[in-house]
Amino acid sequence: MVDDLSKKRLAILGLGKMGSILLQALMKKHLFTSETANATVLHSERAKQLTAELGCAVGTDNRAAAERADLILICVKPQTVRQVCEEIRPAVDASKLVVSVAASVPTRSIEKFLASEIPVVRAMPNTPCSVEAGMTGICGGRFAQPHHLETGQRLFDTVGRTVRVDEKYMDAVTGLSASGPAFIYIILESLAEAGVKLGLPRETATLLAAQTALGSARQVLETGHHPALLKDAVTTPAGCTIDGILELEEGKLRVTLIKAVVKAAERAKELYQED
């Protein structure tokens, strides 16, 4: 059984950066309309501004928004999740699906705050969702059925790719794909700086670096080949690439990137301390 989203009503609680990205993508793909979607923010003036900009109702009352919805996206900071869940608790029952993108907050905590057997899906998207090239990891809570996970996947497929994982790996997803864009941007910046060092105009160097990264990633995704195999295809005997790789190995780039992801994942565990 797959939920028909055209017959569902959506509430996004916390229309910040990620909430806005998701709302605009979902409306662009016609999964929801200005009549079937509503959202909340903290301040009334901001709510009025967003209502005018987005064309759908944006308010400040989380409970009222949840009452009007079948599908509720919690897009607030981890420290605010309990408060929001307690606000909407009277408006939520097992017929509704709650999807949380709050980093590090486990589904069991959300279930406890809602004090009922509510289906909960936890998601961890990243900022490239803004250009529909995002990567999102999702998992389900104790009461989430397969069709609930299917609904969650359909939501985030509108802004990129989605992978289902066991909840114990969600901090790893945070460290790898949610924090990962920042690491990639540093690499792109460094490659572009190298081009500038070699005399290329900065704009040209940035284009070369960014398109090279995009093409390399696309080749991994579309061929299914291991990155090491694709690397070897570029690295001809006694060529220039192997000299560059030796410099990377000497600078411990590989180890540093691994340690960066592990450190980010460890930090993700600390973002939310369960009550």
RAURMO-V855035 format. One record per residue. N is the residue number from 0. SS is DSSP state (H for helix, E for strand, L for the rest). Layout:
n=N ss=SS
n=N ss=SS
This chain:
n=0 ss=L
n=1 ss=L
n=2 ss=L
n=3 ss=L
n=4 ss=H
n=5 ss=H
n=6 ss=H
n=7 ss=L
n=8 ss=L
n=9 ss=E
n=10 ss=E
n=11 ss=E
n=12 ss=E
n=13 ss=L
n=14 ss=L
n=15 ss=L
n=16 ss=H
n=17 ss=H
n=18 ss=H
n=19 ss=H
n=20 ss=H
n=21 ss=H
n=22 ss=H
n=23 ss=H
n=24 ss=H
n=25 ss=H
n=26 ss=H
n=27 ss=H
n=28 ss=L
n=29 ss=L
n=30 ss=L
n=31 ss=L
n=32 ss=L
n=33 ss=L
n=34 ss=L
n=35 ss=L
n=36 ss=E
n=37 ss=E
n=38 ss=E
n=39 ss=E
n=40 ss=L
n=41 ss=L
n=42 ss=L
n=43 ss=H
n=44 ss=H
n=45 ss=H
n=46 ss=H
n=47 ss=H
n=48 ss=H
n=49 ss=H
n=50 ss=H
n=51 ss=H
n=52 ss=H
n=53 ss=H
n=54 ss=L
n=55 ss=L
n=56 ss=E
n=57 ss=E
n=58 ss=E
n=59 ss=L
n=60 ss=L
n=61 ss=H
n=62 ss=H
n=63 ss=H
n=64 ss=H
n=65 ss=H
n=66 ss=H
n=67 ss=L
n=68 ss=L
n=69 ss=L
n=70 ss=E
n=71 ss=E
n=72 ss=E
n=73 ss=E
n=74 ss=L
n=75 ss=L
n=76 ss=L
n=77 ss=H
n=78 ss=H
n=79 ss=H
n=80 ss=H
n=81 ss=H
n=82 ss=H
n=83 ss=H
n=84 ss=H
n=85 ss=H
n=86 ss=H
n=87 ss=H
n=88 ss=H
n=89 ss=H
n=90 ss=H
n=91 ss=L
n=92 ss=L
n=93 ss=L
n=94 ss=L
n=95 ss=L
n=96 ss=E
n=97 ss=E
n=98 ss=E
n=99 ss=E
n=100 ss=L
n=101 ss=L
n=102 ss=L
n=103 ss=L
n=104 ss=L
n=105 ss=L
n=106 ss=H
n=107 ss=H
n=108 ss=H
n=109 ss=H
n=110 ss=H
n=111 ss=H
n=112 ss=H
n=113 ss=H
n=114 ss=L
n=115 ss=L
n=116 ss=L
n=117 ss=L
n=118 ss=E
n=119 ss=E
n=120 ss=E
n=121 ss=E
n=122 ss=E
n=123 ss=E
n=124 ss=L
n=125 ss=L
n=126 ss=H
n=127 ss=H
n=128 ss=H
n=129 ss=H
n=130 ss=H
n=131 ss=L
n=132 ss=L
n=133 ss=E
n=134 ss=E
n=135 ss=E
n=136 ss=E
n=137 ss=E
n=138 ss=E
n=139 ss=E
n=140 ss=L
n=141 ss=L
n=142 ss=L
n=143 ss=L
n=144 ss=L
n=145 ss=H
n=146 ss=H
n=147 ss=H
n=148 ss=H
n=149 ss=H
n=150 ss=H
n=151 ss=H
n=152 ss=H
n=153 ss=H
n=154 ss=H
n=155 ss=H
n=156 ss=H
n=157 ss=L
n=158 ss=L
n=159 ss=E
n=160 ss=E
n=161 ss=E
n=162 ss=E
n=163 ss=E
n=164 ss=L
n=165 ss=L
n=166 ss=H
n=167 ss=H
n=168 ss=H
n=169 ss=H
n=170 ss=H
n=171 ss=H
n=172 ss=H
n=173 ss=H
n=174 ss=H
n=175 ss=H
n=176 ss=H
n=177 ss=H
n=178 ss=L
n=179 ss=H
n=180 ss=H
n=181 ss=H
n=182 ss=H
n=183 ss=H
n=184 ss=H
n=185 ss=H
n=186 ss=H
n=187 ss=H
n=188 ss=H
n=189 ss=H
n=190 ss=H
n=191 ss=H
n=192 ss=H
n=193 ss=H
n=194 ss=H
n=195 ss=H
n=196 ss=H
n=197 ss=L
n=198 ss=L
n=199 ss=L
n=200 ss=L
n=201 ss=H
n=202 ss=H
n=203 ss=H
n=204 ss=H
n=205 ss=H
n=206 ss=H
n=207 ss=H
n=208 ss=H
n=209 ss=H
n=210 ss=H
n=211 ss=H
n=212 ss=H
n=213 ss=H
n=214 ss=H
n=215 ss=H
n=216 ss=H
n=217 ss=H
n=218 ss=H
n=219 ss=H
n=220 ss=H
n=221 ss=H
n=222 ss=H
n=223 ss=L
n=224 ss=L
n=225 ss=L
n=226 ss=H
n=227 ss=H
n=228 ss=H
n=229 ss=H
n=230 ss=H
n=231 ss=H
n=232 ss=H
n=233 ss=H
n=234 ss=L
n=235 ss=L
n=236 ss=L
n=237 ss=L
n=238 ss=L
n=239 ss=H
n=240 ss=H
n=241 ss=H
n=242 ss=H
n=243 ss=H
n=244 ss=H
n=245 ss=H
n=246 ss=H
n=247 ss=H
n=248 ss=H
n=249 ss=H
n=250 ss=L
n=251 ss=L
n=252 ss=H
n=253 ss=H
n=254 ss=H
n=255 ss=H
n=256 ss=H
n=257 ss=H
n=258 ss=H
n=259 ss=H
n=260 ss=H
n=261 ss=H
n=262 ss=H
n=263 ss=H
n=264 ss=H
n=265 ss=H
n=266 ss=H
n=267 ss=H
n=268 ss=H
n=269 ss=H
n=270 ss=H
n=271 ss=L
n=272 ss=L
n=273 ss=L
n=274 ss=L
